[in-house]
Amino acid sequence: MKKSRVFLLAVIVIFIAYSILVYQSSLTTYVDFAQAKSTKSAVQVKGSLATSKITQTEDGRAIAFVLRDDNGEEVTVIYHGVKPEGMEQAAGIVAIGKYANGQFQADKLLVKCPSKYQGSVKQ
């Protein structure tokens, strides 16, 4: 085999291995708060608002709210970003981030809005 073909094949194998590594590191798994507390990496916690109270932090750069996971555990979530529209009426919320200092620090929020077709079944 020519050296150029061996080199090209090696580059392709390295690219594929790097792509798999980057893909795996970008995955975040769904967990509850109990598991999030023992994990150092970013995770996704699915739940709903425990109360309708959503407040801005003292510095005004984040919002804070209490999220109840599927097991009923309630934890304060701090989200550094703009409050998603319709969050108070959300059917579900997914917070993506890490648990630290007794709070869940969310980098992203995914809000599942209630269906506008819910309850309007016609026969």
C-alpha positions in Angstrom: 0.0 0.0 0.0 1.2 3.5 -0.8 2.1 5.8 2.0 -0.4 8.4 0.9 -3.3 5.8 1.2 -2.1 4.7 4.6 -2.0 8.4 5.8 -5.4 9.1 4.3 -6.9 6.0 6.0 -5.3 7.0 9.3 -6.8 10.6 9.0 -10.2 9.1 8.4 -10.0 6.8 11.4 -8.8 9.6 13.6 -11.7 11.8 12.4 -14.3 9.1 13.1 -12.9 8.4 16.6 -12.9 12.2 17.4 -16.4 12.6 16.1 -17.7 9.7 18.4 -15.8 11.2 21.4 -17.3 14.6 20.9 -20.8 13.2 20.3 -20.7 11.1 23.5 -19.5 14.1 25.6 -22.3 16.2 24.3 -25.0 13.8 25.5 -26.8 14.6 28.7 -28.9 11.9 30.3 -32.3 12.3 32.1 -32.0 11.8 35.9 -33.9 12.8 39.0 -32.6 15.2 41.6 -31.2 12.4 43.7 -29.0 11.3 40.9 -28.1 14.8 39.8 -26.7 15.5 43.3 -24.2 12.7 42.9 -23.2 13.5 39.3 -20.4 16.0 38.4 -21.4 16.2 34.7 -24.3 18.1 33.1 -27.6 16.2 33.3 -31.3 16.8 32.4 -34.0 16.8 35.1 -37.6 16.6 34.0 -40.3 17.9 36.2 -43.0 20.6 36.7 -43.2 23.9 38.6 -43.8 23.2 42.3 -45.1 26.7 42.8 -46.1 29.4 40.4 -43.5 31.7 42.0 -40.7 32.6 39.6 -38.4 35.3 40.8 -35.4 37.2 39.5 -32.2 36.8 41.4 -30.7 39.8 43.3 -28.3 40.7 40.5 -31.2 40.5 37.9 -29.3 38.2 35.6 -31.1 34.9 36.4 -34.4 33.5 37.4 -35.1 31.2 40.3 -38.0 28.7 40.7 -38.7 25.4 42.4 -38.9 22.4 40.2 -40.5 19.1 41.3 -39.1 16.0 39.6 -41.0 12.9 38.7 -40.2 11.4 42.2 -41.7 14.4 44.0 -38.4 15.9 45.2 -38.4 19.7 45.0 -35.2 21.7 44.3 -34.6 25.4 43.6 -33.4 25.9 40.0 -31.3 28.9 39.0 -31.4 29.7 35.3 -29.0 32.3 33.9 -31.0 33.5 30.9 -34.3 35.0 29.8 -37.4 33.5 31.3 -39.1 31.3 28.6 -42.5 32.6 27.5 -45.5 30.6 29.0 -43.4 29.0 31.7 -46.1 29.4 34.3 -48.6 27.3 32.2 -46.0 24.7 31.1 -47.1 21.1 31.1 -43.5 20.2 31.9 -40.0 21.7 32.2 -36.6 20.1 31.5 -33.6 21.8 33.2 -30.2 21.0 31.8 -27.2 21.7 34.0 -25.5 20.7 37.2 -26.3 20.4 40.9 -24.1 22.7 43.0 -24.4 24.4 46.4 -27.8 23.0 47.2 -29.3 24.3 44.0 -29.6 23.1 40.4 -27.7 25.5 38.1 -29.4 25.3 34.7 -27.7 26.2 31.5 -30.7 25.5 29.4 -34.5 25.2 30.0 -36.9 23.4 27.7 -40.5 24.2 28.3 -43.3 22.0 27.2 -46.3 24.1 26.6 -49.8 22.7 27.0 -51.4 21.7 23.8 -53.8 24.3 22.4 -55.9 21.4 21.2 -56.1 19.7 24.6 -59.7 19.3 25.7 -61.2 20.4 22.4 -62.0 17.0 21.0 -65.0 17.1 18.6 -67.1 14.2 17.7 
